[in-house]
Amino acid sequence: MTDPPNPFAINDPERQAIWRMLVARDTEAFCAGDWSRIAADFDEESFLGIKGGPSPEDWRPTFSSLPLYRDAWLEQSKCYRGLT
């Protein structure tokens, strides 16, 4: 899979790396249904999952634990891949 274009300037390696982790790597893992590719990106003890919307005013805490988020992520990945 080819990475989507990174919107951050080449002279901003930190933001490029964060974008790669949050967008490209997560998308690849989601399409493959492979949580293990991104599991280490999360701090389980400090995790709080937010369900977003078009505006930050629409954002709501939704997942109180990483296992809850992981299970929803895996289920959504299955649906995306036509497995459910």
ROSE-4610 file (N, C-alpha, C; in Angstrom, 1 decimal, always signed):
// ROSE-4610
residu = [M/M/M/T/T/T/D/D/D/P/P/P/P/P/P/N/N/N/P/P/P/F/F/F/A/A/A/I/I/I/N/N/N/D/D/D/P/P/P/E/E/E/R/R/R/Q/Q/Q/A/A/A/I/I/I/W/W/W/R/R/R/M/M/M/L/L/L/V/V/V/A/A/A/R/R/R/D/D/D/T/T/T/E/E/E/A/A/A/F/F/F/C/C/C/A/A/A/G/G/G/D/D/D/W/W/W/S/S/S/R/R/R/I/I/I/A/A/A/A/A/A/D/D/D/F/F/F/D/D/D/E/E/E/E/E/E/S/S/S/F/F/F/L/L/L/G/G/G/I/I/I/K/K/K/G/G/G/G/G/G/P/P/P/S/S/S/P/P/P/E/E/E/D/D/D/W/W/W/R/R/R/P/P/P/T/T/T/F/F/F/S/S/S/S/S/S/L/L/L/P/P/P/L/L/L/Y/Y/Y/R/R/R/D/D/D/A/A/A/W/W/W/L/L/L/E/E/E/Q/Q/Q/S/S/S/K/K/K/C/C/C/Y/Y/Y/R/R/R/G/G/G/L/L/L/T/T/T]
num = [1/1/1/2/2/2/3/3/3/4/4/4/5/5/5/6/6/6/7/7/7/8/8/8/9/9/9/10/10/10/11/11/11/12/12/12/13/13/13/14/14/14/15/15/15/16/16/16/17/17/17/18/18/18/19/19/19/20/20/20/21/21/21/22/22/22/23/23/23/24/24/24/25/25/25/26/26/26/27/27/27/28/28/28/29/29/29/30/30/30/31/31/31/32/32/32/33/33/33/34/34/34/35/35/35/36/36/36/37/37/37/38/38/38/39/39/39/40/40/40/41/41/41/42/42/42/43/43/43/44/44/44/45/45/45/46/46/46/47/47/47/48/48/48/49/49/49/50/50/50/51/51/51/52/52/52/53/53/53/54/54/54/55/55/55/56/56/56/57/57/57/58/58/58/59/59/59/60/60/60/61/61/61/62/62/62/63/63/63/64/64/64/65/65/65/66/66/66/67/67/67/68/68/68/69/69/69/70/70/70/71/71/71/72/72/72/73/73/73/74/74/74/75/75/75/76/76/76/77/77/77/78/78/78/79/79/79/80/80/80/81/81/81/82/82/82/83/83/83/84/84/84]
x = [+0.8/+0.0/+0.9/+0.6/+1.3/+0.8/+1.7/+1.2/+0.5/-0.5/-1.1/-0.1/-0.2/+0.8/+0.8/+2.0/+2.1/+2.0/+1.1/+0.8/+1.8/+2.7/+3.7/+5.0/+5.6/+6.8/+7.9/+8.8/+10.0/+10.8/+10.8/+11.7/+10.9/+9.9/+9.1/+9.0/+10.1/+10.1/+9.2/+9.1/+8.2/+6.8/+6.3/+4.9/+4.7/+5.7/+5.6/+5.5/+6.3/+6.3/+4.9/+4.4/+3.1/+2.0/+2.1/+1.1/+1.2/+2.4/+2.6/+2.0/+2.2/+1.7/+0.1/-0.4/-1.9/-2.7/-2.1/-2.9/-2.4/-1.2/-0.8/-0.7/+0.0/+0.1/-1.2/-2.0/-3.3/-4.2/-4.2/-5.0/-4.6/-3.3/-2.8/-3.2/-3.0/-3.4/-4.9/-5.7/-7.2/-7.6/-7.0/-7.4/-7.0/-6.0/-5.5/-6.2/-6.8/-7.4/-6.4/-5.2/-4.1/-3.8/-4.4/-4.2/-2.8/-2.1/-0.7/+0.2/-0.1/+0.7/+0.7/-0.3/-0.5/-0.6/-0.7/-0.9/+0.1/+1.3/+2.4/+2.3/+1.4/+1.3/+0.5/-0.2/-1.1/-0.5/-0.8/-0.5/-1.8/-1.8/-3.0/-3.5/-2.6/-3.0/-3.6/-3.2/-3.7/-4.7/-5.1/-6.0/-7.4/-7.9/-9.2/-9.6/-10.5/-10.9/-12.0/-11.8/-12.7/-13.4/-14.7/-15.4/-15.6/-15.0/-15.0/-16.2/-16.2/-17.1/-16.5/-17.3/-16.7/-16.1/-16.6/-16.2/-15.8/-14.8/-14.4/-15.6/-16.6/-17.7/-18.5/-18.3/-19.0/-18.3/-17.0/-16.2/-16.7/-16.7/-17.2/-16.3/-16.0/-15.3/-16.2/-15.7/-16.5/-15.9/-14.6/-14.0/-13.2/-13.6/-12.9/-11.7/-11.5/-10.3/-9.8/-8.5/-8.0/-8.6/-8.8/-9.5/-10.9/-11.6/-12.9/-12.7/-11.7/-11.4/-10.9/-10.0/-9.5/-10.6/-11.5/-12.6/-13.4/-13.7/-14.6/-13.8/-12.5/-11.6/-11.6/-11.4/-11.4/-12.7/-13.8/-15.1/-15.4/-15.0/-15.2/-14.3/-13.1/-12.2/-12.9/-13.4/-14.1/-15.2/-16.0/-17.1/-16.6/-15.5/-14.9/-14.5/-13.9/-13.4/-14.5/-15.7/-16.8/-16.9/-16.3/-16.3/-17.4/-18.3/-19.5/-20.7]
y = [-1.2/+0.0/+1.2/+2.2/+3.4/+4.4/+5.1/+6.1/+7.3/+7.8/+9.0/+10.1/+11.2/+12.3/+12.9/+13.0/+13.6/+15.1/+15.7/+17.2/+18.0/+17.4/+18.2/+18.4/+19.6/+19.9/+19.0/+18.8/+17.9/+18.3/+19.6/+20.2/+20.1/+19.3/+19.1/+17.6/+16.9/+15.5/+14.9/+15.7/+15.2/+15.1/+16.1/+16.1/+15.0/+14.9/+13.9/+12.5/+12.2/+10.9/+10.7/+11.7/+11.6/+11.3/+12.0/+11.8/+10.4/+9.9/+8.6/+7.5/+7.7/+6.8/+6.9/+8.1/+8.2/+8.0/+8.2/+8.1/+6.9/+6.9/+5.9/+4.5/+4.4/+3.1/+2.5/+3.4/+2.9/+2.5/+3.2/+2.8/+1.5/+1.3/+0.0/-1.2/-1.0/-2.0/-2.3/-1.2/-1.4/-2.1/-1.8/-2.5/-4.0/-4.3/-5.7/-6.4/-5.6/-6.2/-6.7/-6.0/-6.5/-5.5/-5.6/-4.7/-4.8/-5.9/-6.0/-5.0/-4.5/-3.5/-2.1/-1.8/-0.5/-0.6/-1.8/-2.0/-1.2/-1.2/-0.5/+1.0/+1.5/+3.0/+3.6/+2.7/+3.2/+3.0/+4.0/+3.9/+3.4/+2.1/+1.5/+2.1/+2.5/+3.0/+4.4/+5.2/+6.6/+6.7/+5.6/+5.7/+6.2/+7.1/+7.5/+7.7/+7.0/+7.0/+8.1/+8.9/+10.0/+9.6/+9.7/+9.6/+11.0/+11.2/+12.5/+12.8/+14.0/+14.4/+15.5/+16.2/+17.2/+18.4/+18.6/+19.8/+19.3/+19.9/+19.4/+19.5/+20.3/+20.4/+19.1/+18.3/+17.0/+15.8/+16.1/+15.0/+14.6/+13.3/+12.8/+11.6/+11.6/+10.4/+9.2/+8.2/+7.0/+5.7/+5.6/+4.3/+4.6/+4.0/+4.2/+3.3/+2.4/+1.5/+1.1/+0.8/+0.4/-0.9/-1.9/-3.1/-2.8/-1.9/-1.6/-1.0/-0.1/+0.6/-0.5/-1.3/-2.4/-3.3/-3.7/-4.6/-3.9/-2.6/-1.9/-1.7/-1.4/-1.2/-2.5/-3.6/-4.9/-5.2/-4.9/-5.2/-4.3/-3.0/-2.1/-2.6/-3.1/-3.5/-4.7/-5.7/-6.8/-6.4/-5.4/-4.9/-4.3/-3.5/-2.8/-3.9/-5.0/-6.0/-7.0/-6.7/-7.6/-8.9/-9.0/-10.3/-10.5/-9.5/-9.7/-9.2]
z = [+0.0/+0.0/+0.0/-0.8/-0.9/+0.1/+0.9/+1.8/+1.1/+1.7/+1.2/+1.4/+0.7/+0.8/+2.2/+2.8/+4.1/+4.0/+4.7/+4.6/+5.3/+6.1/+6.8/+6.1/+6.2/+5.5/+5.9/+4.9/+5.1/+6.3/+6.6/+7.7/+9.0/+9.1/+10.3/+10.6/+10.9/+11.0/+12.1/+13.2/+14.3/+13.8/+13.2/+12.7/+11.6/+10.8/+9.7/+10.4/+11.4/+12.1/+12.8/+13.4/+14.1/+13.0/+11.9/+10.9/+10.3/+10.1/+9.6/+10.6/+11.9/+12.9/+12.9/+12.9/+13.1/+11.9/+10.7/+9.5/+8.7/+8.2/+7.3/+7.9/+9.1/+9.7/+10.2/+10.8/+11.3/+10.2/+9.1/+7.9/+7.4/+7.2/+6.7/+7.7/+9.0/+9.9/+9.9/+9.8/+9.8/+8.5/+7.4/+6.2/+6.2/+6.9/+7.1/+8.3/+9.1/+10.3/+11.3/+11.3/+12.1/+13.3/+14.4/+15.5/+16.0/+15.9/+16.4/+15.7/+14.5/+13.9/+14.6/+15.4/+16.0/+17.5/+18.1/+19.5/+20.4/+20.0/+20.8/+20.7/+19.8/+19.7/+20.8/+21.7/+22.7/+24.1/+25.0/+26.4/+27.1/+27.4/+27.9/+29.2/+30.1/+31.4/+31.3/+30.3/+30.1/+29.0/+28.4/+27.3/+27.6/+26.7/+26.6/+25.2/+24.7/+23.3/+23.0/+22.0/+21.7/+20.4/+20.3/+19.0/+18.5/+17.3/+16.7/+15.8/+15.3/+14.3/+13.5/+12.7/+11.8/+12.6/+13.8/+14.6/+16.0/+16.6/+18.0/+19.0/+18.7/+19.6/+19.6/+18.5/+18.4/+19.1/+19.5/+20.1/+21.4/+21.7/+23.0/+23.4/+24.7/+25.3/+25.0/+24.4/+24.1/+24.6/+24.6/+25.0/+26.3/+27.4/+28.7/+28.9/+28.0/+28.1/+26.7/+26.6/+25.3/+24.8/+25.7/+25.2/+24.5/+25.1/+24.5/+23.1/+23.0/+21.7/+20.7/+21.2/+20.3/+19.7/+20.6/+20.1/+19.1/+19.3/+18.4/+17.1/+17.2/+16.0/+15.2/+15.8/+15.1/+14.5/+15.2/+14.6/+13.4/+13.5/+12.3/+11.2/+11.5/+10.4/+9.7/+10.5/+9.9/+8.9/+9.4/+8.6/+7.3/+7.4/+6.3/+5.2/+5.8/+4.9/+4.4/+4.8/+4.4/+5.1/+6.3/+6.9/+7.9/+8.1/+9.0/+8.3]
